[in-house]
Amino acid sequence: MEHTDLLDRVTRIHFVGIGGSGMCPLAEILHHDGFLLTGSDVNESDTLARIRSYGIPVFMGHRAENINGAELVVYTAAVKQENPELAAAREKGIPTLERSVMLGIVTRRYRNAVAISGTHGKTTTTAMLTQLLTLAGADPTAIIGGKLPFLNGNSRVGRSETIVCEACEYVDTFLQLTPAVSVILNIDADHLDYFGTVERIIRSFRQFARQTTGLLVVNGDDENAIAAVRGVEGPRLLTFGFGQQNDYAVREREPDGADCSFTLARQGEPLAEISLSVPGRHNILNAAAAAAVADQMGVPPEQIAQGLHAFTGVHRRFEILGRFGGVTVADDFAHHPTELAATLAAARQMRFRQIWAIFQPHTYSRTALLMDDFAKALSIPDHVVLTEILAVRETNTYQVSSADLAAKIPGSLCLPSFEEIASYAVAHAQPGDLILTLGGGDIYKCANRIVEKYRAAAPRA
């Protein structure tokens, strides 16, 4: 927190890893605020193209001389301390800040900072609220963890005093924030490689709630979320959920296929009739949270309903990639059992003939510690194909493999390459089926390969 006034003392800032999804929005905001930026990265990307379009110089590769002229250096958590640019900054006595610290500083420059937290649904809810507020004319600034088609990117610079951002609990990143409004969507067992126990996760969310200065909007149906805010003094508390005791209560209508229509009641009185364009009960909860915040900000109920109906999703959140000879191909970011179950249950509701789930397990620790939960979630689809476990930041000290998970899912299959999986899916899916790739890694490449195979076969069909 001691860094808060740092931006008042500098004008030239260098970003190490400026193309990262969490770095690009911060660079965009600071550029619009008049700071002189430079950046470096090792991979070309759409975000780098966006950064360059603002006239921000970007160096490819990391070298000590890249920081010349900088008065402050910002870096992503993925950058190692021995990085030549960080080493040069230390040598020259230039202050360095990790991205999450800079996020805290930037959000404190806005009177109305809204932080969306929770184990699941952060990106979707942040995107929903951003689109809703933008369409309602509230002109928010936003930092989103995924690409929102409405913005053609994952950030927006507005001219109001409102900023909407995700608040990630991993390694207690969200404790850098002191929001005016905090949303807690849910608290589940995840990132146990860092937290160890659910109790410690709840403890971190409790501290996050204590750092909120104005309003807490919490899932009243989620026991862990309620436990986290119990006894927290200071911010006002409002709840949302399916339970009719909640301040914002969802009154469901009879589900009809992919239709997600419901009445949202406030303090027992109908507030808005909402019809979503994205499927699933989890998205109804996400929408209820976004609607509660928007209502507290004074957005009229009809504009809340219109904004939520206009939301068609985020990149890699049940993203329909195409329909080929009656087979629908979609991709989803779900990488935790609760997310898998929610996404697959939503797919079930859409009445496909059969569902082919292609899942890439994400980290050895999550796969080993939540093995039975994964097996239960993957019992929902008709067919399951597993890839190798994506290691991410870990070594396999758990001695776990995808074959261990497959052994718990009757009829499932492990295949070693995306090419083999794509060939298998295209050969076996029938008209009316859904092929759904799932995972937090690069499984989307497999989805793209499936689409390529269908397109290549189309002229001969």
N, C-alpha and C positions, 0 to 999 in steps of 0.2 A: 504493500500500500504506500510505502514511502516514496515510490516513483511517480506519484500522481501529477506533480507539478513539472515533471521532466520535459513534457512537450512544450511548456512555456519558455524553455531555455534553449531549444534547438530549432533549426530550420531544415537541416539536411539529414536524411535518414536512409540507411542502406538495409535492404531486406535479403537475408541469406535464405534461399529457397522460396523466392517470391511467387513462383507458380503454384504453390500448394493451395489446396482448397480453403484452408483457414487463413492463409497469408494474403491472397489476392484481395479479399474484401477489405482487410485492414489497410492495404496499400491504396485501394480505390478511395476509401474514406479520407485518409490523410492527404492524398493528392488533391482531392476536392477542397480540403481545408487549407490549401496553400503551401503545404510542405514540399520541399524538393527531394524527390526520391530517386534512388537507383536500386537495382536488384540483381541477383544472380540465381542461376538454376542449372541443372544438368540435363533436363529433358524438355524438349519442345512440347507445347500443349496449347489447347484453346485458351486457357487462362493467361498464358504468356502473351498470346496474340492480343488479348484484351488489354493487358497491362501496357504493351507497346503502343496500342491505339491511343493511349493518353499522352504519349510522348515521353514515357518513363524509360530511360536506358536500361537494358537488361544484358548482363554479361553471361555467356554460356561457359560453365565451368567455374570452379571456386579458386580464386587466386588472391593473395594478400593485397595486391594493388587495386582490386575492385572496390575496396572501402575508402580509397583516397577521397578526402573532402568530407567524409561522413562525420556527423557529431553524435550519432546514435546508431547502433546496429541491432536489428531485430532478427531473430532466428527461430526456426521451427524446432519442435522437440526431437524431430528425426535427425537433426544435424548434430554430429558428434563434437565434443569440446575441442578436439585436436584439429577441427576444420581450419584451413589456413586463414580464412577471413576472420573467424572468431579469435584465433591466435594473434593475428595482426592487430585486432581491436584492443585486446588485452595489453599488448606490447605498447600501443600508443596511448593507453589510458582512456580509450573511447568507451562509454557505457554500453553494455549489451543487455538486451531484454529477451526473454523467451516469449513466444507468441501469446500464450495465455495471459501473461502479465500485461502485455500491450493491449490485449482485448479489454482487460479490466480498466486500464487507463482511458481507452477510447470511449467505453460505455459510460464512464463517469462524467464525460463531457456533455452528456444528454440528460435533461431533467427527468425524462420518462424512459428509463431503460427497462425493457421487458425481457426476462431471461426464461427460456423454456428448458426445463430439466426433466429427467426421467430415464429409466433404463431403455424404454422403447418409445418410438413415436416422436422424438425431438425434431427431426428434420421435417417430417410431414406437417407437424403442428406449427412449427416456425414458418414454413412455406404457406400454409393455409392462412395464418394470421397476417402475414406480409401481403398476400394477394388481396385479402379481404380489406385491410386498412388502405391499401393503395387504391383499390376500386372505389372505396368510400371517400377518397379525397384527403385522407389523413397524412399523406406524403411521408411515410416512415423511412428511416434508414434501416437496412437489414443485413444480417450475416447468417447465411443458411448453409447447412452441411451437405447439401446436394444441389444439383442444377434444377431450377424452377423454370419450366418452359415459358411461363408468363413473363419472366424477366430475361430469358435467354442467358441465364447465368445463376450464380449463387449469392449475389449481393445486389444491393440497391443503395444509392445515396439520395436521401431526401433532405428537405429543408425545414422539417419540423423538429420538435424537441424529443421525438420518439425514436428509439432504436430497438429493434427486435433481434434477438440473437439466441443461439443454442448455448446451453450451459452443460458441458460434458463432465460427468463425475469421475472419469478415469484419471488416475493419479491426482485426484482432488483438484483438477483444473478449475472447476467452477467456484472454488473458494477464493479465486482472484476477483470475483464479481461482487458488487454491492448494488443489486438492482432495486428499482422502485417497485417493480412487479415481478414476482417469481411464480412460475407454474411448475408443479410436480405432477407429472402424468402417471407415474407408477414407480415402484422400487422393487427390483427383482435380483436374484442371484446372478451376477455377472462380474467380469473383471476380478474374479476370485484370486487370480495370480497376484493382484495388488492388495485387495481388501482382506482376503482370507475368509471372512465370514459375512453373512447378511447383516449381522448386528453392526459391524463396522461400516457397512454401506449406509445403513440407516443413520448412524452417528454423523457421517459426513453430510448427508442431506439435512440433518437437524442444524448443523452449523451453517449450511447454505441458507436455510430458512431464517436463521437468526440474523444473517447479513442482509436480509431483505428489508428495505426501509418503509414500504407502504402497504403492499397487498400480496397475500399468498393465495393462489388458486390451486386447489389440491384435489386429486381424485379421491372422493369420499368413499368409494367402494374398495379402495386398495388399503389393506390393513397396514402394510409397511409404510405407506405414504402418510397415513393418519398417525402412526406411531412416531414418525419423524417430526411432525409439527406439534405433537401434544406438549403443552406446557411452554411453547415458544411465545415469548411476550414481545410486543412491539407492533409487528405488521398485523393488519386485519386479515382474517381468514374467511375464504369462501370455498365451498366444495362443489364438485360437479360429478355426475355419474348416472348410472341406471337406477340406483336406489332413490326412491321418491322422497327420502329425507334430505337429499342434497339441495343446496341453495339453487343450483342449476341442474334440473333433473330431466333426463331423457325419457320421453314417453314414446315407446316403439309402436309402429304400426306393423301389420302382418307383412313379413319380408316377401318380396316377389322377385326371385332370381337375383340379379345384381343390384336391384333397386334398394337404396338406403335412404328411406324417408322417415322422418320422425318429428315430433313436436318437442321443442325445448321449453321447459317451464322454468320460471324464475320465482322463487319463494312460493311455489304452488300455483302460480298463475301462468297461463300460456304466454310465451314471449315471442316465439317465431316458429313457423312451419318450414322445416329444412329438408331439402332433397339433395343428397350428395351425388357427385359424378364418379366417386371412387368407392369400391366395395369394402365391406367388412365391418364387424362390430367395433374393431379397434379404431377404425376411422371415424365412427360415430363418436367415440370418446374423444379422439383428437379434435374433432369439430366442436364438440361441446366445450372443451377447454378454450379453443380459439374464440368461440362465441362469447364465453363468459368474460374474457379479457376485453374484447371489442365492446361489449355492452357496458362494462365498467368505464371504458374510455369515451362513452357517449355516442357510439355508432348506432343509428336507428335500426330496429329489428329487421325491417325489410331489406336494408343494405347488408346486414349480417347474412340473411338468407341468400341474397343474390350473390354475394362474394363467395360463400361456401359452395354454392351450386356451380359457380364458374371455375372452381379449382378442379383440375383434371389430373393432378398428381405431380410427383417429383421424379426426376430421372432415377431409374433403378428401384422404384417403389411400385410393384405390380405394373411395370411398364410393358404395354402391349407392343411387340416389335413387328407383328404382322400376322396375317391369316393366309394360309397356303393350302389350297385344296380342302378347305374345311378344318384344317388343323391350326389352332391358335398358338403362337409362340410368345412367351412373356418372360420377363426377367425381374427378380426382386432381391433386395439387399439383405433380407432376413438371414441372420447368422446365429441367433440364440433360439433355444427351443420355444420360448413364448412367442417370439416373432414368427417362427416357422408355423406354429399351430394357428396363429391368427391369420396369416396369409393363406395357408392351405384351407382353413375353414371358410374363408371368403371365397376361394376358388370353388369349393364344394357348393356353396350357395348359388354359384353362377350356372350350375346345371350342365357342365360339360359331360360328354359321354364317359371319358376316362381321363384321369390326371396323371401325367408323367412328371414326377419331381426329380430334378437333377441337382443334387446338393453337394457343395464344396465345404467340408468342415473347416472352420476358421480357428486356428490355434490348438495346440495339443492340450493345454490346460483346460480350455472350455470343453473340448470334446471328452476328455477323461472325467472331469468333475461333474458334467451334466449328461453323461452317456445315456442313462435310462430316460431322461426327459427328452433327449433327441430321438430316441427310438419310439417313444410314445407319439411325438409330433409327426414323425415320418410314417406312422401307421395310418395317417389320414388319406394320403393319395393311393391310387391303384397300383402304381409302379414307382420304384425308387432306384435311381442310379447314383452311386457315390463316386466322387473323385478322391484323389489322395488328400490328406490333411494339409492345409496351407499353414506353414510354420509361422509366418509373420515375424515376430520378434523373439521366437523361442527356439530352444533345442528340445529334443524329445526325451526329456527326463522321465516322462510318464510311461514310456514304452507302449504307446497307444497307436493304433492304426485304424484306417477306415474299415478294414475287415472286421475289427472288433465291434464296430457299430453295425455293420451289415449283418453280423451273426444274430443281432437282436431284432432285425426287421425281416420277417418272412418274405421270401421271393425277391429280395433286393439284390443288387449287382454292383460290384466295384469294377471300374474300368480305369486304366492308367492315364489315358490322354484325352484331351478335348476332342480330337479328331475321331477317335473310336467312339466316344460318347455321342457325338453329333451324328455319325453314321448309324449307330444303333437306334437313336431316337427317330430319325427320319425313316428308317426301314420299318419300324414297328408301330408308330402312331397312326391312328385311323381318323377319317373325317369325324368331326365333333369332339375330338380330343384337345386337351391343353398340354403343351410342353412348357414346363415352368422351371427355369434355372434359378437357384437360390444360393446366396452366400455373400459374405462381406469382402471377398477377395476379387480375383479376376475371372470369376465364372461367367461374367458377361461376354467374355471372348468366346466361350462355348456356345452361348446363345446366338452370337453373331455368326458363328460357323454354321449353326443349324439353319439360320435364315439364308446364308449364302448357298447352302446345299439345295434348299427348296427353290431358290431363285434360279439356280443353274438347271434344275430339272424342269422348271415351268414350261420352257418352249417345247419340250418333248411330251408334256402331259396332254 
